[in-house]
Amino acid sequence: MSETTDPMSAGTVTTKVPARLDRLPWSRWHWMIVIGLGTVWILDGLEVTVVGSIASRLSEDGSGLSITDAQVTGVAAALYVAGACFGALVFGRLTDLFGRKKLFLITLALYLAATALTALSFSVWWFFLFRFLTGFGIGGEYAAINSAIDELIPSKYRGRVDLIINGSFWLGAVAGALLSVVALNTDIFPAWLGWRLTFGLGVVLGLVILLVRRHVPESPRWMFLHGRAEEAEELVADVEQQVEAEKGRSLPEPGEAITVTVHRSIGFGEIAKTVFRTYPRRAVLGLSLFVGQAFLYNAITFGFGSILVTFFDVSSSVTGYYFAVIAFGNFLGPLLLGRLFDTLGRRPMISGTYILSGLLLFGTAWMFGAGMLTAVTMTACWCVVLFFASAGASSAYLTVSEIFPMETRAMAIAFFYAVGTAAGGISGPLIFAGLTSSGQVSDAVLAFCIGAGLMVAAGLVAVFFAVAAEGRSLEDIAKPLSAKEAA
């Protein structure tokens, strides 16, 4: 099981670390990984939902900020997403260079500081600045966390675990929606204080996660690739001993070893060549999935409260109840459908969830335009749509984190997240806020249809280009750039 260095080439290492990690049964050690890394998505959901839910209150007199509803759901939302895009690119590169662990500690610390300073906002420019910096930290999380999770979770469970972790965003959304109901109740907190406390709670939860995350190890796959093969061996051996003690039986023999060239970094040119020249179909797939889900989710997440207020005369103080219902439906999607991505397969599940959610959204838009919906039935329709869309959206992160070589993994996640989210996530809130704020039903219907069309289009791309990655090792799905042929 040990790693050996080729005596004829000090720059190569032969290892069974990937095979040893993939053949592990599920254990308490894996739960520690999930809790330490995955729970940050709950914070992201809390963050995004709180802003969408308090938009109407922030624009009211007495909030302490001179800001409009459209600025919160449009400009501030777009700045948050823009920050996430830049953060993903910057920290994605640093994650590949300096390791997963260093960066997922740094990015969480940045998120905490920026969120705390958002709570202290006294002017519009301050609010905008720290929304951008909060997004910057969250974007870095996406690159560092998804790469670490996929490299630490056994291949048998990778699909469902990745989906559920990314879907846990919606547990935070439920908490954020319900929290906003309390925070916006002026009988409990003054208008200028309640929304600030919601951001403060995010900081408290983040500090708890930071304490747990300190115990999450570096990715052994990253370690042996960067000249730390002995440390990787010791780490995996320790995990194997823990798992054997927990299960009360010996582990089966691992699969084949791989030989790679040790390196410190790969340049942007090599990364771009790998992504676009070696895997062009996979590149089209990644962009399509991210653009579709980013437009739909960023638009709806930031704008649903405003839709209820504008078209159904729902009080801004209770929109959180409606959104909590939608958010819970979103979490159920990855939770209940995630296992099928590992059993039925990636291609049918990715394409199916995207296409079905898009078609259901077209139906919702038609009923809304015909005046057939109330606030309650509109919420019910969105629950059904987003049950499938949430599983599809989570699969976008899974897809780009497993279909490219490990030397480029964090940067590939960052690139597709940044480009796809910039195209759909920045334009989504701006277009959606512009259309829905007009108060015209036909404008809102158009916004729904744009999101639905992008989801269906992405699903059709997946029909032809999705990779059958279920149950396969990461090294089998995409051969490492530094891999050497066995002698």
C-alpha positions in Angstrom: 0.0 0.0 0.0 2.9 2.3 0.4 4.2 4.9 -2.0 7.6 4.5 -3.6 9.8 6.8 -5.5 11.2 5.7 -8.8 15.0 5.6 -8.3 15.6 6.4 -11.9 13.5 9.6 -11.6 13.4 11.6 -8.3 10.5 13.5 -9.8 8.0 10.6 -9.9 5.9 8.8 -7.3 3.9 5.5 -7.5 0.9 5.4 -5.2 -2.2 3.5 -4.4 -3.7 6.4 -2.4 -6.6 7.0 -4.8 -7.6 3.3 -4.8 -7.2 3.1 -1.1 -9.5 6.0 -0.5 -12.1 4.8 -3.0 -12.5 1.3 -1.5 -13.2 2.7 2.1 -16.7 2.0 3.5 -18.6 4.9 4.8 -17.4 5.8 8.3 -17.3 8.4 11.1 -14.3 9.9 9.4 -16.4 10.6 6.3 -19.1 12.2 8.5 -16.4 14.5 9.9 -15.4 15.6 6.3 -19.1 16.2 5.5 -19.7 18.3 8.6 -16.5 20.2 8.5 -16.7 21.1 4.8 -20.2 20.8 3.7 -21.9 22.9 6.3 -20.6 26.1 4.9 -23.2 25.8 2.1 -25.8 26.3 4.9 -24.1 29.6 5.6 -24.3 30.6 1.9 -28.0 29.7 1.8 -28.6 31.8 5.0 -26.7 34.7 3.5 -28.4 34.8 0.2 -31.9 34.2 1.5 -31.6 36.8 4.3 -30.8 39.5 1.7 -33.7 38.5 -0.5 -36.1 38.3 2.4 -35.1 41.7 3.9 -35.0 43.6 0.6 -38.4 45.2 1.2 -37.6 46.1 4.8 -34.2 47.7 3.9 -35.9 50.0 1.4 -38.4 51.2 4.1 -37.9 54.3 6.3 -36.2 53.6 9.5 -33.9 50.7 8.2 -30.8 52.8 8.7 -29.9 52.6 5.0 -31.0 54.8 2.1 -31.5 52.0 -0.4 -34.2 50.8 -2.8 -35.7 47.3 -3.1 -34.3 47.0 -6.7 -30.8 48.0 -5.5 -30.9 45.2 -2.9 -32.2 42.5 -5.2 -30.5 43.8 -8.3 -27.2 45.7 -7.8 -26.3 44.2 -4.4 -27.2 40.7 -5.6 -25.1 41.2 -8.7 -22.2 42.5 -6.7 -22.4 39.5 -4.4 -22.3 37.1 -7.4 -19.5 39.1 -9.1 -17.5 38.8 -5.9 -18.1 35.1 -5.9 -16.9 34.8 -9.5 -13.7 36.7 -8.8 -13.1 34.9 -5.5 -13.5 31.5 -7.2 -10.9 32.3 -9.8 -8.4 33.8 -7.3 -8.8 31.1 -4.6 -9.2 28.3 -7.2 -5.7 29.0 -8.4 -4.3 29.3 -4.9 -6.1 26.0 -3.9 -4.3 24.1 -6.7 -1.0 25.7 -5.7 -1.0 25.6 -1.9 -3.5 22.9 -1.0 -7.2 22.5 -0.1 -6.9 22.9 3.6 -5.1 26.2 3.8 -7.5 27.8 1.4 -10.8 26.5 2.9 -9.7 28.0 6.2 -8.7 31.4 4.6 -11.9 31.6 2.5 -14.2 31.0 5.5 -12.3 33.6 7.6 -12.8 36.1 4.8 -16.5 35.3 4.6 -16.9 35.8 8.4 -15.1 39.2 8.4 -17.1 40.5 5.4 -20.4 39.3 6.8 -19.8 41.0 10.2 -18.9 44.3 8.4 -22.1 44.0 6.3 -24.1 44.0 9.5 -22.5 47.3 10.4 -23.5 49.0 7.1 -24.3 52.7 7.5 -24.4 53.7 3.8 -25.2 52.1 0.4 -21.6 52.1 -0.7 -20.5 50.2 2.5 -23.3 47.6 2.0 -22.3 47.1 -1.7 -18.6 46.8 -0.8 -19.0 44.1 1.8 -21.7 42.2 -0.2 -19.0 42.0 -2.9 -16.3 40.8 -0.4 -18.7 38.3 1.2 -19.3 36.8 -2.2 -15.5 36.8 -2.8 -15.1 34.5 0.2 -18.0 32.3 -0.8 -16.6 31.9 -4.3 -13.3 30.7 -2.9 -15.2 28.2 -0.8 -16.8 26.6 -3.9 -13.4 25.9 -5.4 -11.6 24.7 -2.3 -14.5 22.7 -0.8 -15.8 20.9 -3.9 -12.3 19.8 -4.9 -11.5 18.6 -1.3 -14.8 16.7 -0.9 -14.5 14.8 -4.2 -11.0 13.8 -3.4 -11.8 12.5 0.0 -15.2 10.8 -0.5 -15.2 7.1 -1.9 -16.3 6.9 -5.6 -19.3 4.7 -4.7 -20.8 7.6 -2.7 -19.3 10.7 -4.4 -22.4 11.6 -6.4 -25.0 11.5 -3.6 -22.7 13.1 -1.1 -21.7 15.9 -3.4 -25.3 16.6 -4.3 -26.6 16.6 -0.7 -23.7 18.8 0.5 -24.4 21.4 -2.3 -28.1 21.0 -1.6 -27.6 21.8 2.1 -27.5 25.4 0.9 -31.3 25.2 1.2 -31.2 24.2 4.9 -29.5 27.6 5.3 -32.2 29.2 3.1 -34.9 27.7 5.4 -33.2 29.1 8.4 -32.6 32.5 6.7 -36.3 32.7 5.6 -37.6 31.9 9.1 -35.0 34.1 10.8 -36.1 37.0 8.6 -39.7 36.7 9.8 -38.5 37.2 13.4 -35.9 39.9 12.5 -38.4 41.9 10.5 -41.0 41.9 13.2 -40.8 45.4 14.6 -42.6 44.3 17.7 -39.5 42.4 18.6 -36.6 44.4 17.0 -36.5 48.0 15.7 -36.4 48.3 11.9 -32.7 49.3 11.9 -31.6 46.4 14.1 -33.4 43.2 13.0 -31.7 42.8 9.7 -28.3 43.5 11.2 -28.8 40.6 13.7 -29.5 38.2 10.9 -26.0 38.8 9.5 -24.6 38.5 13.0 -26.0 35.0 13.4 -24.2 34.0 10.2 -21.0 35.1 11.8 -21.7 33.0 14.9 -22.5 29.9 12.8 -19.4 30.4 10.7 -17.2 30.5 13.8 -18.5 27.1 14.9 -17.8 25.7 11.4 -14.3 27.1 11.5 -13.6 25.2 14.7 -14.8 21.9 13.2 -13.0 22.5 10.0 -9.6 22.8 11.7 -9.7 19.0 12.0 -10.4 18.2 8.4 -7.1 17.0 6.7 -5.4 18.0 3.5 -6.4 16.0 0.4 -3.9 13.1 0.2 -4.3 13.2 -3.6 -3.0 16.8 -3.6 -0.2 15.9 -1.2 1.4 13.1 -3.2 1.2 15.2 -6.4 3.1 18.0 -4.7 6.0 16.0 -3.3 4.4 15.0 0.1 3.9 11.3 -0.6 5.1 10.2 2.8 2.6 12.5 4.6 -0.2 11.2 2.3 0.8 7.6 3.1 0.7 8.3 6.9 -2.7 10.1 6.6 -4.4 7.4 4.6 -2.9 4.6 6.8 -4.3 6.4 9.9 -7.7 6.6 8.3 -7.6 2.9 7.4 -6.8 2.0 10.9 -9.8 4.1 12.2 -12.2 2.6 9.7 -11.0 -1.0 10.4 -11.4 -0.4 14.2 -14.9 1.0 13.7 -16.1 -1.7 11.3 -14.4 -4.6 13.1 -13.0 -6.1 9.9 -10.0 -5.8 7.5 -10.3 -3.7 4.4 -10.2 -5.3 1.0 -7.1 -5.0 -1.1 -7.0 -1.7 -3.0 -6.9 -1.5 -6.8 -4.0 -0.6 -9.1 -1.4 2.0 -8.3 -0.7 5.1 -10.4 2.6 6.7 -11.2 2.7 10.5 -11.5 5.3 13.2 -11.9 5.7 15.3 -8.8 5.1 19.0 -9.6 4.5 22.3 -7.9 2.1 24.0 -10.3 0.6 24.0 -13.7 0.3 27.3 -15.6 -2.9 28.8 -16.9 -2.0 27.9 -20.5 -1.8 24.2 -19.7 -5.0 24.4 -17.8 -6.8 26.1 -20.7 -5.4 23.7 -23.2 -6.5 20.7 -21.1 -10.0 22.0 -20.6 -10.8 23.3 -24.1 -8.6 21.3 -26.4 -8.4 17.9 -24.6 -12.0 18.0 -23.3 -14.1 20.4 -25.4 -17.3 18.4 -25.0 -16.9 18.5 -21.2 -16.2 22.2 -21.4 -19.4 22.9 -23.2 -21.3 20.7 -20.7 -19.9 22.5 -17.7 -20.7 26.0 -19.1 -24.2 25.0 -20.1 -25.1 23.5 -16.7 -23.7 26.5 -14.8 -25.3 29.2 -17.0 -28.7 27.6 -16.7 -28.8 27.0 -13.0 -27.1 30.2 -12.1 -29.6 32.4 -14.0 -32.6 30.5 -12.5 -31.4 30.3 -9.0 -29.8 33.7 -8.5 -32.8 35.4 -10.1 -35.4 33.5 -8.0 -33.4 33.4 -4.8 -32.9 37.1 -4.7 -36.2 38.1 -6.2 -39.0 35.8 -4.9 -39.9 37.9 -1.9 -40.3 40.9 -4.2 -42.6 38.9 -6.5 -44.9 38.0 -3.6 -45.0 41.7 -2.5 -45.5 43.1 -6.0 -48.0 40.7 -7.5 -49.8 39.1 -4.5 -49.7 41.9 -2.0 -48.0 39.8 0.6 -46.6 41.7 3.5 -42.8 41.9 3.5 -42.8 40.8 7.1 -44.2 37.3 6.2 -42.5 36.5 2.9 -40.0 34.4 4.8 -42.7 31.8 5.5 -43.3 31.3 1.8 -39.6 31.1 1.0 -39.0 28.6 3.8 -41.4 26.2 2.1 -39.7 26.6 -1.2 -36.2 26.2 0.3 -37.2 23.0 2.1 -38.5 21.6 -1.3 -35.1 22.5 -2.8 -33.3 20.5 -0.1 -35.5 17.5 -0.6 -34.5 17.3 -4.3 -30.8 16.4 -3.8 -31.6 14.5 -0.6 -34.1 12.1 -2.3 -32.7 12.0 -5.8 -29.0 12.1 -5.0 -28.6 8.3 -4.7 -30.0 7.9 -8.3 -27.0 9.8 -9.6 -24.8 7.0 -8.4 -27.1 4.1 -9.4 -29.2 5.1 -12.4 -26.3 7.2 -13.6 -25.1 10.8 -14.3 -26.4 11.3 -17.8 -30.1 10.4 -17.3 -30.3 12.2 -14.0 -28.5 15.4 -15.0 -30.4 15.8 -18.2 -33.7 14.6 -16.7 -33.7 17.1 -13.8 -32.7 20.0 -16.0 -35.3 19.4 -18.7 -38.1 18.5 -16.4 -37.6 21.5 -14.1 -37.5 23.8 -17.2 -40.8 22.3 -18.6 -42.5 22.6 -15.2 -41.3 26.3 -15.0 -42.8 27.0 -18.4 -46.1 25.6 -17.1 -45.8 27.8 -14.0 -45.2 30.9 -16.1 -48.3 30.1 -18.2 -50.5 29.7 -15.2 -49.1 32.9 -13.6 -49.7 34.8 -16.8 -53.3 33.5 -17.0 -54.0 34.7 -13.4 -54.6 31.2 -12.2 -52.2 31.4 -9.2 -52.4 32.8 -5.7 -49.4 33.4 -3.4 -49.9 29.9 -1.9 -50.3 28.0 -5.2 -47.5 30.0 -6.8 -45.3 28.8 -3.9 -46.5 25.2 -4.4 -45.6 25.4 -8.1 -42.1 26.7 -7.3 -41.7 23.8 -4.8 -42.3 21.3 -7.5 -40.1 23.1 -10.1 -37.2 23.5 -7.7 -37.4 20.0 -6.3 -35.9 18.8 -9.6 -34.0 22.0 -10.4 -32.1 21.8 -7.1 -30.8 18.3 -7.8 -29.8 19.4 -11.3 -28.1 22.6 -10.1 -26.1 20.6 -7.4 -25.0 18.2 -10.2 -23.4 21.0 -12.0 -20.8 21.4 -9.2 -20.4 17.6 -9.0 -19.9 17.4 -12.8 -17.1 20.0 -13.2 -15.3 18.7 -10.0 -14.9 15.2 -11.4 -14.5 15.3 -15.2 -11.2 17.2 -15.4 -7.7 16.0 -14.3 -6.8 16.4 -10.7 -4.0 19.0 -11.3 -6.7 21.3 -12.7 -9.6 20.4 -10.5 -9.9 23.5 -8.2 -9.2 25.8 -11.1 -11.7 24.0 -13.4 -14.4 24.3 -10.7 -13.5 28.0 -10.3 -13.5 28.7 -14.0 -16.9 27.1 -14.8 -18.5 28.5 -11.7 -17.1 32.0 -12.5 -18.0 32.1 -16.2 -21.3 30.4 -15.8 -22.3 32.4 -12.8 -21.2 35.6 -14.4 -23.3 34.9 -17.4 -26.3 33.7 -15.5 -25.9 34.8 -11.9 -25.1 38.5 -12.6 -27.5 39.0 -15.5 -30.2 36.9 -13.7 -30.8 39.2 -10.7 -30.5 42.4 -12.9 -32.9 41.1 -15.6 -35.3 39.6 -13.1 -35.4 42.6 -10.8 -35.9 44.9 -13.8 -38.8 42.8 -15.2 -40.6 42.0 -12.0 -40.3 45.5 -10.5 -42.3 46.9 -13.4 -45.4 45.4 -11.9 -46.4 44.0 -15.3 -47.4 40.3 -15.2 -46.2 39.8 -18.8 -42.7 41.0 -17.8 -42.5 38.5 -14.9 -43.7 35.8 -17.3 -40.9 36.6 -19.6 -38.4 36.4 -16.8 -39.7 32.9 -15.9 -39.5 31.8 -19.5 -35.9 32.9 -19.9 -34.9 30.8 -16.9 -36.9 27.8 -18.1 -35.4 28.0 -21.6 -31.9 28.0 -20.2 -32.6 25.0 -18.0 -34.1 23.0 -20.9 -31.2 23.9 -23.2 -28.6 22.8 -20.6 -30.5 19.5 -20.1 -30.3 18.8 -23.9 -26.6 19.4 -23.8 -26.3 16.9 -21.0 -28.2 14.3 -23.1 -25.3 14.2 -25.5 -22.2 15.3 -23.5 -22.7 14.1 -19.9 -20.0 11.7 -18.6 -20.9 8.3 -17.1 -18.8 9.0 -14.0 -20.9 7.0 -11.5 -18.8 4.6 -9.4 -15.5 5.4 -11.2 -12.4 6.8 -9.6 -11.5 10.4 -10.4 -8.3 9.2 -12.1 -10.3 6.9 -14.3 -12.7 9.6 -15.4 -9.9 12.0 -16.2 -6.3 10.8 -16.3 -3.9 13.0 -14.4 -1.8 15.2 -16.6 1.3 14.0 -14.8 0.4 10.3 -15.0 3.1 8.0 -16.4 2.4 4.8 -18.2 3.1 1.7 -16.2 6.3 0.0 -17.2 
